[in-house]
Amino acid sequence: MKLNKFGTALTTILLLSGCGGIPTSSDVYFGEVISEDSSTQFVRVIARPPTADMEPEAIVRGFLEACADPSGDYAIARQYLTADSATTWNPAAGIEVYEANSIEVSGQQPSLVVAATKQGAISDLGRFQTADPGAQLSRTFKVSQDASNQWRITDLSDGILLSTGDVDRSFRSFPIYFLNSSLTSLVSDSVIVPVNSSGAATSLVRSLLDGPTPYLGPVATTAFPVGTALTYGSVPVVNGIAQVDLSQEILGADELTRRALSAQLVWTLSALPNVSGVRITVSGQPLALTDIGVTQTVSDWQEISPLLDSTFNVLNVIRADKIYSVVSDVSTEKLIAPANLIGAIANRDSSQIAAITNDLKTLLVTNVVTGEFEVAAQGEVLSRPTWDQDGNIYVADFGQGVLEVTKDGTTRAIPVDVSNLGTTDQVKQVVVAQDGVRVAVVLSDGIQDVIAVGALFRTDTETRIVGLHRIERNISQVRDIAWSSPNSLAAIAADGSGGEMLFDTSLLDGKTKLSSTPPGTQALAIDGSGIIYISVVDGSKQLLYRQTFGSWSELTTGVGGFFTR
């Protein structure tokens, strides 16, 4: 009999985790496929060195343009600096990203000030952070004339400034994968890497070995033993096979740990379009794994897939106090609640459903076999509930906080750390990701809304939401959010420029795809293949629509669409 990839001891845990395989019911998976070969297809920026008798402002602008060319450790950019500054300047300290058409250079020698609209920042570890709306950046550059009477920059801050266009040309965004604490699910992180001769595969593995981003640090782990490194410093890709040779620290790892780190490597490198498989060696010798071939692919590690669960493909809708399943356009009554409902969601094995009453004051839970609803919690303005992998329910009560209903029925308020956001806004909605570790929230002061992502930190005695950070800077009002992939969030929202639209925002680089929606759109649902559905109230009609190639197709009547197995 074929052994479970992570050993028989974890078989039960894996089955309960709700992790699915690669979607097969759709040719398109939103947010996961990288459309370019980032190792080879890019527009290289060739910087121009300073010319004779350039004025101070031209020197500063020339330096900023040259920062888009990292070749030779920013050799051209350093020519705009004095000898001492060229030696001490550290471009690897981080990147501030600005809108290209907003930059201004003011002042006169010896001090010039560069100001621009800030789009975001890329840390020294390659993590992108979206800037707050209206954020500005300002840098001072001091200049002087050298012995040849040529202006050069004598004093500047470490790090570099890049326009959004420079980042698009010179960097690529990718997911990298870590693990939850029980090693039962991959947890998606992201990294932005420079496109250069070292190759994207090498950059991704180096980032993986560096560990997760700070906000995931308390809840995500890596299987790589401390000190693990690339034996030869690079990851060549030959005929579609990424060849990863690791240092001997791996030899001390047990079978479970080797399987876990293999899954991390394979899922991370498989995001590259030029990688079809991964071959892992330790100092030149193949990494031995039971029942796994020399060349590994994502099909070897489906048990801990980070993707949406493709078995969640049965549409359910709410009609007053009844829940119906809809299969092949045929509606079948499934459950009858004690009150009219507005939204519902199934747990990870579809054995239970949590629902919110139409007045937004009561959270109900039912076992789908018995059909008996019980009151789990009550509040003033409850959001649609969300489940984690362990069977706990979370719901926001606007103005009151976030409630957790544990699987044993205990209800408690959980702290939400918003210190990174610098706000006292209240949580309007909370949605746990497929991995059970990350969480998306909508924060609001009653007028302005913010979408942020953080981590769900749980112990035997407490639960907290930590590490919240903004993922989008234009949205001003949010009606509903849902995870559209491991690396993207969909929102029915408005940005102040018009009516509500569908925003699908990548967590890799903060970029957003916009789609129009029918008037009266109220709620989102995402099936296991990443296809987006919306609930629409049109006068007295309540309708469900499905997105197909950018347009919306009417499916059935009802509200609060959700999916089960």
C-alpha positions in Angstrom: 0.0 0.0 0.0 1.2 3.5 -0.8 2.4 5.3 2.3 1.0 8.7 3.3 3.5 11.3 2.3 3.9 12.6 5.9 3.6 9.2 7.6 0.7 7.3 8.9 0.8 9.1 12.3 -0.5 12.2 10.6 -3.1 10.6 8.3 -6.1 11.6 10.5 -4.9 15.1 10.9 -4.4 15.6 7.2 -7.8 14.3 6.4 -9.4 16.7 8.8 -7.4 19.7 7.7 -9.5 20.2 4.6 -6.6 20.8 2.3 -7.4 20.1 -1.3 -5.6 19.4 -4.5 -5.0 21.4 -7.7 -8.4 22.5 -9.1 -9.5 20.4 -12.1 -12.8 22.0 -12.8 -11.4 25.2 -14.3 -8.6 25.9 -16.7 -7.9 29.2 -15.0 -6.8 29.4 -11.3 -6.7 33.0 -10.1 -3.6 34.3 -8.3 -1.3 31.2 -8.5 0.0 31.0 -12.0 3.0 33.3 -12.8 2.5 34.3 -16.4 6.1 35.1 -17.2 9.4 33.3 -16.9 10.9 35.7 -14.4 14.4 34.4 -14.9 14.6 35.3 -18.5 11.8 37.6 -19.7 12.3 41.1 -18.4 13.3 44.6 -19.7 16.7 45.3 -18.3 17.3 48.9 -17.3 20.7 50.1 -18.6 21.7 53.1 -16.5 23.6 56.1 -17.9 26.7 57.3 -16.1 27.0 61.0 -15.3 28.3 63.3 -18.0 30.5 66.3 -17.7 29.2 69.5 -16.1 25.8 68.1 -14.9 23.9 70.5 -12.6 23.1 69.3 -9.0 19.4 68.5 -9.8 20.5 66.5 -12.9 23.0 64.6 -10.7 20.3 63.7 -8.2 17.8 62.7 -10.9 20.4 60.7 -12.8 21.3 58.8 -9.6 17.6 58.0 -9.0 17.3 56.6 -12.6 20.5 54.6 -12.2 19.2 52.9 -9.1 17.0 50.8 -11.3 20.1 49.1 -12.6 21.5 46.8 -9.9 24.3 45.3 -12.1 27.8 45.4 -10.5 26.3 46.2 -7.1 24.8 49.5 -8.5 28.1 50.4 -10.2 26.6 53.1 -12.4 24.6 54.7 -9.5 27.7 54.9 -7.4 29.4 57.0 -10.1 27.0 59.8 -9.1 28.4 59.7 -5.5 31.7 60.9 -4.1 34.3 58.3 -3.5 33.5 58.1 0.3 29.8 58.0 -0.2 30.1 55.3 -2.9 31.9 53.1 -0.4 29.6 53.6 2.5 26.2 53.7 0.7 24.2 50.5 1.3 21.5 50.0 -1.4 20.4 46.7 0.2 18.8 48.4 3.2 15.4 48.5 1.6 13.4 50.2 -1.2 10.8 52.9 -1.1 8.5 52.8 -4.1 7.0 56.0 -5.5 4.5 56.9 -8.2 6.6 57.8 -11.2 4.8 61.0 -12.3 4.8 62.4 -8.8 8.5 63.0 -8.2 9.8 66.5 -7.5 13.3 67.8 -6.8 13.6 71.1 -4.9 16.1 73.2 -3.1 19.6 74.4 -4.1 23.0 73.1 -3.5 24.4 71.9 -1.1 21.0 70.3 -0.2 18.3 69.0 -2.5 15.1 67.4 -1.5 13.4 64.6 -3.4 9.6 64.3 -2.7 7.0 62.0 -4.2 3.8 60.1 -3.5 4.7 56.9 -1.7 3.3 53.7 -3.2 4.9 51.3 -0.7 8.2 49.8 0.5 10.2 46.6 -0.1 12.1 45.5 2.9 15.7 44.1 2.8 14.1 40.6 2.9 12.0 41.3 -0.2 8.6 41.9 1.5 6.3 44.5 0.0 4.3 46.8 2.3 1.6 49.0 0.8 1.7 52.6 1.9 -1.1 54.4 3.6 -3.3 56.6 1.4 -1.8 60.0 0.8 1.6 58.9 2.1 4.6 60.9 0.9 8.3 60.2 0.9 11.0 62.7 1.3 14.8 62.3 1.0 17.6 64.9 1.3 20.7 64.6 -0.9 23.7 66.8 -0.2 26.0 67.6 -3.1 29.4 69.2 -3.5 32.0 69.7 -6.3 34.9 67.3 -6.5 38.5 68.2 -7.5 37.4 68.4 -11.2 34.6 70.8 -10.3 32.0 68.1 -11.1 28.9 67.9 -8.8 28.5 64.6 -6.9 26.3 63.4 -4.0 28.2 63.6 -0.7 25.5 62.5 1.8 22.4 60.3 1.3 20.4 57.7 3.2 20.9 54.0 2.7 18.4 52.1 0.6 17.1 53.2 -2.8 14.1 55.0 -4.3 12.4 53.3 -7.3 9.4 54.3 -9.3 6.5 51.9 -9.8 7.7 51.4 -13.4 11.2 50.6 -12.3 9.9 48.0 -9.9 7.7 46.4 -12.6 10.7 46.2 -14.9 13.4 45.0 -12.5 11.5 42.9 -9.9 9.1 40.0 -9.8 6.7 38.8 -7.1 6.3 35.2 -6.0 4.7 33.1 -3.3 7.0 31.1 -1.0 5.6 28.5 1.4 6.1 27.8 5.0 4.1 25.4 7.3 1.5 25.7 10.1 2.7 24.5 13.5 1.3 21.0 13.0 2.9 20.6 9.6 -0.5 19.8 8.1 -0.8 22.8 5.7 1.4 25.1 3.7 1.2 28.8 4.6 1.7 31.2 1.8 4.1 34.1 2.2 5.4 36.4 -0.5 8.7 37.8 -1.7 9.8 40.3 -4.4 13.1 39.4 -5.9 15.3 41.3 -8.4 15.5 39.8 -11.9 19.2 39.4 -12.5 21.8 36.8 -13.4 21.4 34.8 -10.2 17.9 33.7 -11.4 14.6 33.7 -9.7 14.9 30.1 -8.5 18.0 30.9 -6.5 16.4 34.0 -5.0 13.3 32.1 -4.0 15.2 29.3 -2.2 17.4 31.9 -0.4 14.2 33.7 0.7 12.7 30.4 1.9 15.8 29.6 3.9 15.6 33.1 5.5 12.3 32.1 7.1 8.8 33.7 7.1 8.0 37.4 7.2 7.7 38.9 10.7 3.9 38.9 10.9 3.9 35.2 10.2 6.7 34.4 12.6 4.5 33.6 15.6 2.3 31.2 13.6 4.3 29.7 10.7 7.4 27.6 10.8 9.9 26.1 8.4 11.1 22.5 8.3 14.7 23.5 7.3 17.2 22.8 10.2 19.0 25.8 11.5 22.0 26.7 9.4 20.8 25.0 6.2 22.2 26.7 3.1 22.6 26.1 -0.6 25.8 24.0 -1.1 26.8 25.8 -4.3 25.0 29.1 -3.8 22.6 28.8 -6.7 19.6 26.7 -8.0 20.1 25.9 -11.7 17.1 25.0 -13.8 17.9 22.4 -16.4 15.3 21.2 -18.9 12.6 22.3 -16.5 14.1 20.6 -13.4 15.2 22.9 -10.5 18.3 21.3 -8.9 18.5 22.2 -5.2 21.6 21.0 -3.4 21.4 21.6 0.3 24.1 21.6 3.0 24.6 18.7 5.4 22.4 20.0 8.2 19.6 18.2 6.3 21.2 14.8 7.2 20.2 15.2 10.8 16.5 15.6 10.0 14.0 12.8 10.4 11.7 11.5 7.6 8.8 13.8 8.6 11.0 16.9 8.5 12.5 15.9 5.2 9.1 15.5 3.7 7.9 18.9 5.0 10.9 20.8 3.7 10.6 19.0 0.4 7.0 20.2 0.1 8.1 23.7 0.9 10.7 23.6 -1.9 8.5 22.0 -4.5 5.5 24.3 -4.0 7.7 27.4 -3.9 9.7 26.6 -7.0 6.7 25.3 -9.0 5.4 28.9 -9.1 8.1 29.5 -11.7 6.8 28.8 -15.2 10.1 27.3 -16.3 10.1 24.7 -13.4 8.2 21.4 -13.9 9.9 19.5 -11.2 12.4 19.7 -8.4 15.4 17.5 -7.6 16.7 17.8 -4.1 20.2 16.6 -3.1 22.4 16.9 0.0 26.1 17.6 -0.9 25.5 15.9 -4.3 23.5 12.9 -3.0 19.8 12.5 -3.6 17.5 13.2 -0.6 16.0 9.9 0.3 12.2 9.9 0.9 10.0 6.8 1.2 7.7 6.4 -1.9 8.9 9.7 -3.5 10.9 9.7 -6.7 14.1 11.6 -7.4 12.2 14.3 -9.2 9.4 15.8 -7.2 6.3 17.7 -8.3 3.4 19.3 -6.5 1.4 16.2 -7.2 3.6 14.5 -4.6 2.5 16.9 -1.9 -1.3 17.3 -2.4 -2.1 16.5 1.2 -0.8 19.9 2.4 -1.8 21.9 -0.7 -2.1 25.6 -0.1 -4.8 26.0 -2.8 -8.5 26.3 -2.2 -10.2 23.0 -1.6 -11.4 21.9 -5.1 -14.1 19.6 -3.5 -16.0 22.7 -2.3 -18.0 22.9 -5.5 -21.7 22.5 -4.4 -23.4 25.9 -4.4 -25.7 26.6 -1.5 -28.1 29.6 -1.3 -30.4 31.1 1.3 -34.0 31.8 0.6 -35.6 33.4 3.7 -35.2 30.7 6.5 -34.2 27.9 4.2 -30.9 26.7 2.8 -30.9 25.0 -0.6 -28.2 23.2 -2.5 -28.1 24.0 -6.2 -26.7 21.3 -8.5 -27.2 21.5 -12.3 -29.8 24.3 -11.9 -31.9 22.1 -9.6 -32.5 23.4 -6.1 -33.0 21.0 -3.2 -34.1 22.1 0.2 -31.4 21.2 2.7 -32.0 22.9 6.0 -34.7 25.1 7.7 -33.5 27.6 10.3 -35.5 29.1 13.1 -35.3 32.6 11.6 -34.5 34.2 8.2 -30.8 34.2 7.4 -28.5 36.6 5.6 -25.2 34.7 5.3 -23.7 31.2 6.0 -20.5 29.2 5.7 -19.6 25.5 6.0 -16.7 24.1 8.1 -13.8 22.4 6.5 -15.5 19.0 6.1 -19.0 20.4 5.4 -20.4 18.6 8.5 -21.5 21.9 10.1 -22.9 25.2 8.9 -22.6 28.5 10.8 -25.2 31.2 9.8 -26.1 34.8 10.7 -29.8 35.8 11.1 -31.2 38.5 8.9 -31.2 41.1 11.7 -27.4 40.5 12.1 -27.8 39.7 15.8 -27.6 35.9 16.2 -25.0 33.4 15.1 -26.6 29.9 14.6 -24.8 26.6 14.1 -26.2 23.4 12.8 -25.1 19.8 12.1 -26.1 19.0 8.6 -27.1 15.5 9.5 -29.5 16.4 12.4 -30.5 19.8 10.9 -31.0 21.3 14.4 -29.8 24.9 14.8 -28.4 26.1 18.1 -27.6 29.7 19.1 -23.8 30.0 19.3 -23.4 33.7 20.0 -25.3 37.0 19.9 -24.3 40.6 19.1 -25.3 43.9 17.7 -24.0 43.9 14.1 -22.5 40.4 13.3 -20.5 39.7 10.2 -20.7 36.5 8.1 -18.9 33.8 10.2 -15.7 32.1 9.2 -14.1 28.7 10.3 -10.5 27.8 11.1 -9.1 24.3 10.4 -9.8 23.1 13.9 -13.5 23.8 13.9 -13.5 27.1 15.7 -15.8 29.9 14.5 -14.9 33.6 14.3 -17.3 36.5 13.7 -16.9 40.3 14.0 -19.4 42.3 16.1 -18.9 45.8 14.8 -18.2 48.2 17.6 -17.8 45.3 20.1 -14.8 43.3 18.7 -14.2 39.8 17.4 -15.8 36.7 18.9 -14.5 33.2 18.9 -16.8 30.2 19.3 -14.6 27.3 20.1 -15.5 23.8 18.9 -16.6 22.9 22.5 -19.1 25.8 22.4 -17.2 28.4 24.5 -17.6 32.0 23.4 -14.9 34.6 24.1 -13.8 37.9 22.8 -10.3 37.9 21.2 -7.8 40.8 21.1 -7.0 42.3 17.7 -3.6 44.1 17.5 -3.9 47.1 15.2 -0.7 48.8 16.4 1.0 48.4 13.0 -1.9 50.3 11.4 -1.8 53.2 13.8 -5.6 53.2 14.2 -8.3 52.6 16.7 -10.9 51.5 14.0 -13.2 48.7 14.8 -13.3 45.3 13.1 -16.2 45.1 10.6 -15.5 41.7 9.1 -13.0 38.8 9.7 -12.2 35.9 7.3 -9.8 33.1 8.0 -7.7 31.8 5.1 -7.6 28.2 3.8 -4.4 27.6 5.7 -6.1 28.4 9.0 -3.2 30.7 9.9 -3.7 34.0 8.0 -6.7 36.2 8.5 -8.2 39.1 6.6 -10.1 41.8 8.4 -12.0 44.9 7.4 -11.5 47.8 9.9 -13.8 50.8 9.9 -14.3 54.1 11.7 -17.9 54.1 10.4 -16.9 56.2 7.4 -13.6 54.9 6.0 -12.8 51.2 5.7 -9.4 49.5 5.5 -8.6 45.9 4.4 -5.7 44.3 6.3 -4.1 40.9 6.6 -2.6 39.4 9.8 -2.2 36.1 11.6 -4.4 34.1 13.9 -2.3 33.2 16.9 -3.8 30.4 19.0 -2.6 28.6 22.2 -4.5 26.3 24.6 -5.5 29.4 26.7 -5.8 32.3 24.3 -6.4 33.5 20.7 -5.2 36.7 19.2 -5.1 38.4 15.8 -1.6 39.8 15.3 0.6 41.5 12.6 -2.2 43.3 10.8 -1.0 45.3 7.8 -2.7 47.1 5.0 -2.8 45.4 1.6 -4.5 48.1 -0.5 -4.4 51.9 -0.4 -7.3 53.1 -2.6 -10.4 51.4 -1.2 -12.5 53.6 1.0 -15.6 51.5 1.6 -16.0 47.7 1.8 -19.2 45.7 1.6 -17.7 42.1 1.7 -14.3 40.3 1.4 -13.3 36.7 0.6 -10.1 34.9 -0.1 -10.0 34.3 -3.9 -6.7 32.3 -3.7 -3.9 31.7 -1.3 -2.3 34.9 -2.5 -5.2 37.2 -3.2 -8.3 38.8 -1.7 -11.5 39.8 -3.4 -13.7 42.6 -2.2 -16.9 44.3 -3.1 -15.8 47.8 -2.4 -15.6 51.4 -3.6 -12.6 53.7 -3.9 -14.3 57.1 -4.0 -14.1 57.4 -7.7 -17.5 55.9 -8.4 -19.8 53.0 -7.4 -18.9 49.7 -6.0 -16.8 47.2 -8.0 -15.0 43.9 -7.5 -11.5 44.5 -6.4 -9.2 41.4 -6.6 -5.9 42.4 -4.8 -2.7 40.4 -5.0 -0.9 39.9 -1.6 2.3 39.4 -3.6 2.7 42.9 -4.9 -0.4 44.9 -3.9 -1.7 45.1 -7.5 -5.5 45.1 -8.0 -7.7 43.8 -10.8 -11.0 45.7 -11.2 -14.3 44.3 -12.5 -17.7 45.9 -12.7 -20.6 44.3 -10.7 -24.3 44.5 -11.1 -26.1 47.2 -9.1 -27.1 45.9 -5.7 -24.2 43.5 -5.2 -24.2 42.5 -1.5 -21.9 39.5 -0.9 -19.1 37.3 -2.3 -18.5 33.6 -2.5 -15.6 31.7 -3.9 -15.8 28.1 -5.0 -13.0 25.5 -4.7 -11.7 26.4 -8.2 -11.4 30.1 -7.4 -14.4 31.2 -9.4 -16.2 34.2 -7.9 -19.9 34.3 -7.2 -21.9 37.3 -6.0 -25.3 37.9 -4.3 -27.3 40.7 -5.8 -30.5 42.4 -4.4 -32.4 43.9 -7.4 -35.5 45.5 -6.0 -37.6 42.6 -4.7 -35.4 40.0 -6.5 -32.5 38.2 -4.8 -30.1 36.7 -7.3 -26.9 34.7 -7.5 -24.4 35.4 -10.3 -21.2 33.7 -11.4 -18.2 35.4 -13.0 -17.2 33.9 -16.4 -14.4 35.5 -18.4 -15.1 38.9 -16.8 -18.8 38.9 -17.3 -21.6 37.8 -14.9 -24.1 35.0 -15.5 -27.3 34.7 -13.5 -27.6 31.3 -11.9 -30.5 31.2 -9.4 -32.5 33.1 -6.8 -31.3 33.6 -3.2 -28.7 35.4 -1.1 -25.6 34.5 0.9 -24.2 31.9 -1.5 -21.6 29.5 -0.1 -20.0 26.2 -1.0 -19.9 22.7 0.5 -18.5 19.4 -0.6 
